């Protein structure tokens, strides 16, 4: 079985177990979003600044590995035309459920983001990409594809795992692993993931992630860091994530 298929099945199980990132937006929160009262997250604790989005009405938005019925309903309520791509059937089912419940249309695509994205060049004004880079072995090709499918002047908002969580034991107190963390190449690291039902996950450097965006042609305009939201590293205010806003230059 390919590692991405393992991840899709793992996330399907997590959704069935009430995973935080698989809980769709409520009817009440959707109606708050219709009134302009909303916030969305790319990482555990800090909402993405509203100024990063600009005017959403009439814009084409791609939720990349962003299923679950959490962000796309908000962007739809703000007037955007939304497409969501995910590899988890359960996450996509939540998108369909919310769209049917609230009476709006959304394009739902099941696809593996490690492959070329199934969209034409310059299809989207905005890509919203929550932390999912840790579930793929190579991130640079994803940023190249994001650059291709964005319109000139379009923006990529991405949550990035900086890899520190892979270094520590489950209690986040002892150094356990070396970088890079790659279960396809390190049997002990794979055993750790299988014992904790974490799917197949990978560490990535900022060279790969921020550097990969720059190599693809993006201009980095904003960034901030965030913590896990819980646990020992969070207690010590140690950031585990970086959020970036990058723009595809206008012609």
KOLKEMAR-848877 format. One record per residue: residue in one letter; z, y, x of N, C-alpha, C in turn. Coordinates in steps of 0.02 Angstrom, whole numbers, plus 50000, padded with zeros to 5 digits. Layout:
AZYXZYXZYX
...
REM end
This chain:
X500004994050042500005000050000500005006250044
X499575011150028499565017350066500215021250056
X500415025050107501055028350103501085033450045
X500515036550028500525041249972500635037649906
X500405031449900500545027649839501285025949834
X501595024349892502315023249893502675029449869
X502465035249893502795041549873502705042949799
X502115041649773502005042949701502465038549659
X502525032249676502965027749638503705029749647
X503885032049706504575034149718504745040149675
X504305045049673504435051049633504435049349559
X504015044749537504045042549467504735039749450
X505025035949496505705033249485506205038949482
X506145043649528506615049249529506595053149464
X505995054249438505935057849374506295054149319
X506225047549318506565043449267507325043849275
X507555045549336508265046049350508525053249346
X508125057649315508325064649302508335068849366
X507835067749409507755071749470507705079149454
X508035083249494508045090549482507355093549478
X506895091349522506225094349524505745090949476
X506015086649433505605083449383505815085149311
X506275089949304506515091849238506075097549211
X505705096449158505265101749132505655107549102
X505345113249100505635119249072505805118248998
X506345121148975506535120548905506115125148861
X506125123848797505775128248749506055135348752
X506715135848759507035142448761506815146348824
X506795142948881506605146348942505865148148942
X505465144148909504755145948903504675152348864
X505055153048810505005159148770505295165148806
X505795164148849506025169548892505465171748939
X505095166848966504535168549010504005172448974
X503885170848911503395174648871503605182048867
X504255183148868504525190048864504585193248933
X504375189648986504395192449053505025190849091
X505465186649064506105184949096506025178049128
X505855177849192505745171549226505865172049301
X505985166249331506025165549403505775158549420
X505455157849477505235151249500505455150249572
X505485143949593505755142149658505265137849697
X505205139249761504835134949807505305130649848
X505935132549851506465129149888507095129249846
X507645125949868508195124749822508545130749790
X508665136249827509135141149799508845148149788
X508345150149824508105157049821507475157649778
X507475161749726506865162749687506345166549728
X505715164949715505175168449748505145175649722
X505125180649766505095187549743504515188749695
X504665192049640504135193349590503555197349620
X503705201749667503185205849697502655201749733
X502835195649753502355191449789501775189149744
X501865189349679501365186649633500845191849612
X501045198149610500595203149582500505201949508
X499965204449481499815203449410499515196549400
X499845192449358499615185649347499125185049288
X499135189749243498715189149184497985188749203
X497665183449179496955182449191496795179049257
X497305177749299497185174649364497145167049358
X496785164049405496735156749409497245154249460
X497705150049437498255147749479498215140149487
X498295137849550498335130749565499055129149584
X499365124449548500005121649569499865115449610
X499945116049676499775110649722500385106349736
X500365100049714500945095649717501525099049681
X501375101849623501845106149587501925103849515
X501865097149504501965094649437502705094749418
X502825092949355503515092649331503655097349273
X503165101549256503255105949199503765111449211
X503825113849273504315119049289503985125849301
X503495126049345503195132549363502565134149324
X502145129249311501515130649277501625133549207
X502125131149169502255134449104502425141849111
X502795143549164502985150549175502365154649189
X501925152249232501325156049249500865156549189
X500835151249149500435151649087500725156949040
X501385157049034501705162048991501565169149016
X501455169849081501305176349110500565178149104
X500165173649075499465175149062498975172149110
X499205167749156498755164649204498415158549174
X497845156749204497485150549187497675145449241
X498025140149221498345135749269498015128949275
X497985126649337497795119749354498365116849396
X498555110649382499075107449422498795101049451
X498915100049516498715093949550499335090649577
X499405084249562499975080349586499755073149590
X500135069049628499965061949634500455057549595
X500955060649565501455057049525501255057349451
X501165051549422500995051249350501545054349308
X502175053049327502735055649287502755063249289
X502625066249347502625073449353502065076549311
X501495073449311500935075949271501065074949196
X501405069549178501575068449108502015074049082
X502465076549124502895082149104502485088349091
X501975089549132501535095349121501195094849053
X500935089049038500595088148973501075088948915
X501685086348924502185086748870502355094048854
X502475098048906502655105048894502065108848864
X501465107648889500875111048862500765109448789
X500865103148771500785101148701501335104148658
X501945104248684502515106948646502425114448633
X502175118048683502125125348677501435127748654
X500955123148650500315124948623499855128748669
X499855127148733499385130348779498975125048815
X498455127248848498015122748885498155123148960
X498115117548993498185117249065497735111649090
X497435112649148497035107449180497485103249224
X497515096749209497955092249245497535087449286
X497655087149352497255083149397497715078549437
X497585071949433497945067349476497515066149539
X497775068149595497415067449658497905067649716
X497685065049772498065064849834497875070949875
X498365075349888498205081649922498045080649996
X498145074550022497935073350091497175072250096
X496845071550039496115070950037495825077850019
X495165078850029494865085250008495015086749935
X495215092849922495395094749853494785094649809
X494845092149747494265091349703494075097749666
X494015103149704493845109649674493305113049716
X492925117349683492405121049717492705126449762
X492315128749809492525134349851492715140349808
X493235143949829493425150249798493555149649723
X493945144649705494095143249634494725146849609
X495185148649653495845150849631496045157549662
X496455161249624496745167449649497415166249683
X497755160949664498425159549690498535152049694
X498835149849749499075142949755499825143049763
X500165139249720500895138649723501055131649746
X501375131049805501445124649840502175123449859
X502575120649812503285119349828503345114349886
X503955113649911504065109249968503815102249952
X503265100349984503005093549979502685091550044
X502675096250092502375094750157502735089050193
X503375088050176503745082650209503535075750185
X503105075350135502875068950110502175067150135
X501905071150181501245069650209501285069650285
X500865065550315500895064850388500555070650424
X500015073250396499635078650428499585084550380
X499815090450401499815096250356499235101050368
X498975101250428498455106050443497845105450397
X497615099250382497035098750336497175101650267
X497795101350245497975104050179497885111550178
X498105114850232498025122150235497285124150239
X496885120150273496165121650276495855121150206
X496065116150168495815115350100496055121050055
X496675123050063496925128750024496505134950038
X496355136150101495945141950120495265141450087
X494975135550086494305134750057494295136249983
X494785133749945494755134449872495035141049847
X495345145049890495575151649870495005156749872
X495025161349825494565167049827494765171849882
X494305175649910494495180949957495015185549925
X495535186949962496085190949936496615186849900
X496485180349891496965175949858497545174249903
X498085171749873498695170549911498935163349904
X499245160949957499565154449960500315155549968
X500705153249919501425153449922501675146349934
X502005145349991502165138450012502895137850033
X503215132450010503865130550034503795125250088
X504105126450146504015122150205504685119450228
X504715112950239505305109650267505275110350343
X505795113350373505765114350446505965108150486
X506155102750452506275096350486506985094950505
X507435099850500508105098850525508475093250488
X508325092250424508665087050386508545080050414
X507975079150447507815072550474508235070850536
X508535075850566508925074650627509605071350613
X509885072650554510585071050541510665064850498
X511275062150501511465056650457511535059350385
X511675054850338511705056750268512245061950254
X512775061950293513315066850283513185073350321
X512635073650356512435079750393512955081950443
X513235077050478513755078550528513565076150598
X513145070950602512985067950667512235067750677
X512025069450739511325068850756511135061450758
X510605059750721510425052650713509725051150741
X509265055950734508575054650751508305059750801
X507745057950830507365062550872506755064950833
X506475070550853505825072650827505275069450869
X504695068150841504545068950770504825063150729
X504945064450665505145059250619504515056850583
X504315050750598503705047950569503795040550556
X503935038650494504075031650479503475027050486
X502875029850491502285025650502502225023450574
X502595026850618502565025250689503235022950717
X503775023950679504445022250702504785017750651
X504835011150665505125006450617505835008050596
X506245010550642506935012250625506965018050576
X506545022950585506515028450538506275026150469
X505805021550469505575018850404506135015050370
X506525011250408507085007550379507585012250347
X507725017850380508195022750351507945025250283
X507315026950279507035029450217507045024150162
X506875018050180506855012750130507555011250103
X508055011550146508745010250124508995015550076
X508755021650084508985027150041508485028949986
X507965024849977507465025949925507185033149928
X506955035049988506705041849998505945042150005
X505595036749991504875036850001504705037350074
X504095039550089503875040450158503865047950173
X504305050150219504365057250234504275058450309
X504085064650326503885066250394504145073150413
X504355073950475504535080550500503905084150524
X503925090750519503365094850544503645101050578
X503335102850632503535108850669503255115050634
X503535120850652503255127150628502575128450659
X502455125650718501775126050746501275122950698
X501445117150669501005113750622500935117650557
X501495120550534501515123250466501315130550463
X501665134850498501465141850500500845142650544
X500865139450602500265139550645499665136650610
X499765131350570499205128350534498895133050483
X499315137150451499045142050404498625147350441
X498895149650498498525154650536497875151850563
X497885145550587497285142450612496755141750557
X496985140650495496515139950439496175146650422
X496465152150445496175158750432496615163350391
X497205161050371497655165150330497975170750371
X498165175950336498575181250364499275180550333
X499775179550375500465178950350500745185850335
X500995186750273501235193350253501985193650240
X502285188150220503005188050204503285181150219
X503945180950234504285174450237505035175450229
X505365170050208506105169850207506325162650217
X506965161750233507245155150243507715153350185
X507845146850178508295144550125508665138350150
X509225136850118509625131050136509495125350087
X509845119750098509795114050053510115115349985
X510555120249982510905121649919511535117649910
X511645112649953512245108549951512305104950018
X512885101950030512985097950091513245102050149
X513345098550205513665101550263513245107050295
X512595106050300512175111150329512175117550286
X512165116650221512205122350175512885125950183
X513405122050190514085124950198514095129550259
X513715127750310513705131850372513115136750372
X512805137550313512265142550305511665141050350
X511555134650364511005132850409510365132050368
X509845135850383509225135350343508845128950358
X508595125750305508195119750311507475120850289
X507335126750261506675128050234506445135050252
X505785135750254505465142250262504975143050204
X504955148950175504465150450122503995155850149
X503355154750141502855159450167502385161850112
X502175168050120501635170850080501065172550128
X500485169550117499915170550161499305172350118
X498885176650146498315179350109497665177150143
X497175175350103496495174150128496155180950132
X495935183050191495655189750197495065191050149
X495035197050124494455199150083493865200150129
X493275199350101492675200350142492575207750156
REM end
